[in-house]
């Protein structure tokens, strides 16, 4: 088996976005904000030249190639986040007890879920924004992982347990996800 001398992946930085690399720390600034992330891949190196960020590895093995692709993917998500942002749409659905969803600080309060006496809390991660309008919940932000985790927290806090799922359809469900325009 012959190993390649160097394996690399390039990410193009668009106009209006500035990037800086310091060791394994990448900072991306764009019209919607700034994201900074430190990566941990011992054999990978990150370099920035002109309008490209290059992630490379010398004498790679299978795991090193995977690390290079993963880091390049995360950098691409960071660039997409500071230019367009991310937006998830969720729906509040109930058939038995009317559920009330509200935002209080860095928590989303879910009241009267299945007639429960005490409210459930779902955590808002990072600088993510949550807006509730009637039965629609919108989760927006520039960090893809924070937006996705916040939406997941909402869905998981209303997961039905110890009841027949064919009868109890109540909960908060993901309706749409994607890039904000």
N, C-alpha and C positions, 0 to 999 in steps of 0.2 A: 504494500500500500504506500502510495506516495502522498505526502502531505504538502499542501500549498505553502509557499514561503510566507505569504501574508493574505489575510482575509479581511475585507473592509466593506463598509456600508456607508453611503453618503446620504445626508439629509440637506435639502436645499432650504435656505433661509429666504423667505420672500421679502419684497420691498415693504418698508414700514415696520419691520421687526428687527430688533438688534439682539445679537447673541454674544455671550462671552463664556469662555471656558477657562477654568483654573484647576488644573489637575483632573480630577474626576467629578468636579462640580460644574454644572451647566446652568447658566442664568439666561432666561429668555424674556425680553421686554417687548410688548406690543401695545396696540391701541386699547385693549381691554384690561391690561395689567401686567404684572410681572410674576414669573414662576421660577423657582430655584430648586434644583435637585442634585443630590450627591449620589453617584452610582458606586456600587461595590462589585467590581469584576477585576480580579487581580491581574489577569493577562491582557485585558483590553486597554486601549489608549484612546483618548478623545482629543481631536485637534480641530481648530477653527481657522479657516482661511477664506478670504473674500466673502462669498455668500453661501458657503457650504460648511457643514459640520461633518467631519469624517470620524467614524468609529472603526478602529482596526485592531488586529491581533496578529502577532507574528507566530508562525509555526502552530496553527490552531488545531485543536482536537474538536470533536463534536460539541462538547459543552461550551468551548470558547466561541465557536461560531454561533451557538444559540445566545450567548451573552451579548455578542456584537449586535445581532438582530433585535434582541429585546431592548437594548439601550437605544438603538436607532429608532425603534418604534415609540419608546417613551418620549424621545426628543421630538418626534413628529407630532405626537399628541399634545405636547407642551406648546408647540408652534400653532397648532390648530386651535388650542384653547385661548391663547392670547390674541388671536385674530378674529375668530368666530364665536368662541365660547361653546358651552355644552348646555343642553336643555332636555330635561326629562318631563314627560307629562304622565301623571297618575290620576286614576279615577277612584273616588270613594263610592263604594257600593254597599247598600244594606237592604235587607228585606224584612228584618224583624224589629230592630230597635234603631231609631234615627241616631246616627253617629255625628258627633261634632268634632271637627278638626280645626285646631288653631295653632299659631306660632307664638311661643313665649320665649324670647331671648334666643338661646342656642338649642332649644328643644321644640319638638312638635308634640302638642298635647292631643291625644285621641280620647274623647270622652264618650261614655255610654256605648262602648263596643260590646255587643251582645248583652246589653243591659247591665254591664258591670258597674259596681258602685264607685270604684276608684279609677282615675284616668291612667292610660298608658302613655309612656313618654318614648319618643324616638329622637335620637341625637342627631343634630346637624353638624356635619364634619367640616372643618376648615372655614373658608370664607364663602361657603355655599349659601345661596339665598333660596328660601322657600316661600312661595305665595299660595294662599288658599282662596279660591273664589267658588263658593257653593260646593259642588261635588268635584271640582277640578283642583288638582294640586300640581304646581309647577316648581321644579327644582332646577336652578340655573347656577352656573359658575364657570370659572376658567380652568379648573383642575378636573380632568376627566375622572380620576379615581375618587376624589371627594364627592363629586356630584353623583356618581354611581353608587357609592357606599351610603350616602344619605338617602337616596331613593330605595335602596335595599333595606335600610333600617326601617323605613316606613312600611314596606311590604311585610317584612318579617315580624314587626310588632303586632300585626293584625292577622297573623297566620292562625287558622282554625286548628285547635288541638282538642282531643277527647270529645269531639262531637262529629256527627255524621256529615261529611263534606257534601253529600248529595242534597242535604236539606239546608245547611247553613252556608250561604254564599257570601256572607258579609266580609268586608275587608277593604284594603287599599291595594289596587292593582296597577301595574305598569301598562300604560296605553301606548306610549310612543317615546322613542328616544332618538337623539340625533344632535346635529350641530345647529346651533342657533344662527340665524341669518340676520 
